[in-house]
Amino acid sequence: MRKDFSNPALIIIDIQRAFEDEKWGIRNNLNAEDNVQVLLKTWREKKYPIIHIQHLSDNDHSIFHPSKPSSDFKDVAVPAENEPIFKKKVNSGFIGTGLEKHLKENQIEKVVIVGLTTPHCVSTTTRMSGNFGFETYLVSDATAAFAIKGADNTYYSAEQIHNVSLATLDNEFATVLTTKELLQNLAEEIKA
């Protein structure tokens, strides 16, 4: 079934240099940023709305502190001059940022979410987007996760974390699609 993708906003979450730090460990979807770049190029060509979310910490020891180069956007996702940046201090792109107001003021009802990381800021923002009533799409191969040890010291691979995170979001808070599926839907929207 074809999805309606007229005037969707691309929300790019935390594509920042801090996630290149070795402290995070093993990551899946090493081509996630490449897929984000493909989507960003497509959105810019179609003049669809693009929104950047940047995590900035108040803790001056954090690699996300604004005084550190690691808090900067990666080259593949540097915002263009006319693209809004919402700066957050918590996992959700909606809390303390004005994102919800911006979407509503611009009559944006559909959002496509990409970025880092799947179980944290991407998941939290996706959940809130769905709860706020936005038609939400999450691009599975344009986000990524890191391996995590649970409270009981069980090791969960990056792929396990990523897949379970997507499974908890799909059909409840969002529709999960691949980059290819999303681009096919956009192409069909233009033909319609």
C-alpha positions as CSV (number, residue, x, y, z in Angstrom):
1,M,0.0,0.0,0.0
2,R,1.4,3.4,-1.0
3,K,1.8,6.0,1.8
4,D,0.9,9.6,1.3
5,F,4.2,11.6,1.5
6,S,3.0,15.1,0.5
7,N,5.1,17.8,2.3
8,P,6.8,15.6,4.9
9,A,9.4,17.1,7.2
10,L,12.7,15.4,7.5
11,I,13.8,15.4,11.1
12,I,17.5,14.7,11.5
13,I,18.5,13.8,15.0
14,D,22.0,14.2,16.5
15,I,24.2,13.4,13.5
16,Q,27.1,14.7,15.6
17,R,30.8,14.0,15.8
18,A,30.4,12.9,19.4
19,F,29.1,9.6,18.2
20,E,32.5,8.9,16.5
21,D,34.0,8.6,20.0
22,E,35.4,5.1,20.7
23,K,33.6,5.1,24.1
24,W,30.4,4.0,22.5
25,G,31.8,0.7,21.3
26,I,30.4,-1.5,18.5
27,R,27.8,0.1,16.2
28,N,25.5,-1.3,13.5
29,N,24.3,0.3,10.3
30,L,27.7,1.9,9.4
31,N,26.1,3.3,6.3
32,A,23.3,5.1,8.2
33,E,24.9,8.5,7.6
34,D,25.1,7.8,3.9
35,N,21.4,7.1,3.8
36,V,20.7,10.3,5.8
37,Q,22.8,12.2,3.2
38,V,20.7,10.6,0.3
39,L,17.5,11.7,2.0
40,L,18.8,15.1,2.8
41,K,19.8,15.7,-0.8
42,T,16.3,14.5,-1.9
43,W,14.5,16.8,0.5
44,R,16.6,19.8,-0.6
45,E,15.9,19.1,-4.2
46,K,12.2,18.8,-3.6
47,K,12.3,21.8,-1.2
48,Y,10.6,19.8,1.5
49,P,11.0,21.0,5.1
50,I,14.2,19.9,6.9
51,I,14.7,20.1,10.6
52,H,18.0,19.4,12.5
53,I,18.1,18.4,16.1
54,Q,21.4,18.9,18.0
55,H,22.1,17.5,21.4
56,L,24.0,20.0,23.6
57,S,24.9,19.2,27.3
58,D,25.2,21.6,30.1
59,N,28.0,19.3,31.6
60,D,31.3,20.8,30.5
61,H,32.9,17.4,30.7
62,S,30.5,15.9,28.2
63,I,31.5,15.3,24.5
64,F,28.2,17.0,23.7
65,H,29.1,20.3,25.5
66,P,28.9,23.2,23.0
67,S,32.5,24.2,23.7
68,K,33.7,20.9,22.3
69,P,34.2,20.2,18.5
70,S,32.6,16.8,19.0
71,S,29.2,18.6,19.6
72,D,29.3,19.8,15.9
73,F,27.3,18.2,13.2
74,K,29.1,15.6,11.0
75,D,29.9,16.8,7.5
76,V,27.2,14.7,5.9
77,A,24.5,16.5,7.8
78,V,25.6,20.1,8.2
79,P,22.4,22.3,8.2
80,A,21.9,24.7,5.3
81,E,21.4,28.3,6.1
82,N,17.6,28.2,5.9
83,E,17.2,24.9,7.8
84,P,16.1,25.3,11.5
85,I,18.2,23.8,14.2
86,F,16.5,22.8,17.5
87,K,18.9,22.3,20.4
88,K,18.0,19.9,23.1
89,K,19.4,18.8,26.4
90,V,17.4,15.5,26.8
91,N,16.5,12.6,24.6
92,S,13.4,14.0,23.0
93,G,13.6,16.5,20.2
94,F,10.3,17.9,21.5
95,I,11.2,18.8,25.1
96,G,12.4,22.4,25.6
97,T,12.9,23.0,21.9
98,G,9.8,24.5,20.3
99,L,9.7,21.6,17.7
100,E,6.1,20.8,18.2
101,K,5.1,24.5,17.8
102,H,7.2,24.8,14.7
103,L,5.6,21.8,13.0
104,K,2.1,23.0,13.8
105,E,2.8,26.6,12.8
106,N,4.0,25.3,9.4
107,Q,1.1,22.9,9.0
108,I,3.4,19.9,8.9
109,E,1.5,16.8,9.7
110,K,3.9,14.2,8.4
111,V,7.5,13.7,9.7
112,V,10.3,11.4,8.6
113,I,12.8,10.7,11.4
114,V,16.4,9.7,11.0
115,G,19.6,10.0,13.1
116,L,21.3,8.7,16.2
117,T,20.8,6.6,18.2
118,T,17.9,4.2,17.6
119,P,17.2,3.3,21.3
120,H,17.7,6.7,22.7
121,C,17.0,10.1,21.1
122,V,15.5,8.6,17.9
123,S,13.1,6.3,19.8
124,T,12.1,9.0,22.3
125,T,11.5,11.6,19.6
126,T,9.6,9.1,17.5
127,R,7.4,8.1,20.5
128,M,6.5,11.7,21.3
129,S,5.9,12.5,17.6
130,G,3.3,9.7,17.4
131,N,1.8,10.7,20.7
132,F,1.4,14.3,19.5
133,G,-0.5,13.0,16.5
134,F,2.0,13.5,13.8
135,E,2.0,10.9,11.0
136,T,5.4,9.5,11.8
137,Y,7.8,7.5,9.6
138,L,11.1,6.1,10.9
139,V,13.8,5.2,8.4
140,S,15.4,1.9,9.7
141,D,18.7,2.1,7.8
142,A,19.2,5.8,8.4
143,T,19.6,5.3,12.1
144,A,21.9,3.1,14.2
145,A,22.5,1.7,17.6
146,F,25.5,0.7,19.8
147,A,25.9,-2.5,21.7
148,I,24.7,-2.3,25.3
149,K,25.1,-4.3,28.5
150,G,21.9,-4.7,30.5
151,A,21.4,-4.2,34.2
152,D,22.0,-8.0,34.7
153,N,25.3,-7.7,32.7
154,T,23.8,-9.4,29.7
155,Y,25.4,-8.2,26.4
156,Y,23.1,-7.1,23.6
157,S,24.6,-6.6,20.2
158,A,24.1,-3.3,18.3
159,E,21.9,-5.2,15.8
160,Q,19.7,-6.6,18.6
161,I,19.3,-3.2,20.2
162,H,18.5,-1.6,16.9
163,N,16.0,-4.3,15.8
164,V,14.1,-4.5,19.1
165,S,13.9,-0.7,19.2
166,L,12.4,-0.6,15.7
167,A,10.0,-3.4,16.6
168,T,8.7,-1.5,19.6
169,L,8.0,1.6,17.5
170,D,6.6,0.1,14.3
171,N,2.8,0.3,14.0
172,E,2.5,1.8,17.5
173,F,4.3,5.1,17.2
174,A,5.5,5.2,13.6
175,T,5.7,3.3,10.3
176,V,9.2,1.9,9.9
177,L,10.6,2.0,6.3
178,T,14.0,1.6,4.6
179,T,15.5,4.4,2.7
180,K,14.6,2.6,-0.6
181,E,11.0,2.1,0.5
182,L,10.7,5.8,1.5
183,L,12.2,7.0,-1.8
184,Q,9.8,4.7,-3.8
185,N,6.8,6.2,-1.9
186,L,8.1,9.7,-2.6
187,A,8.4,8.9,-6.3
188,E,4.9,7.5,-6.4
189,E,3.6,10.6,-4.7
190,I,5.0,12.8,-7.4
191,K,3.4,10.7,-10.1
192,A,0.0,10.7,-8.4
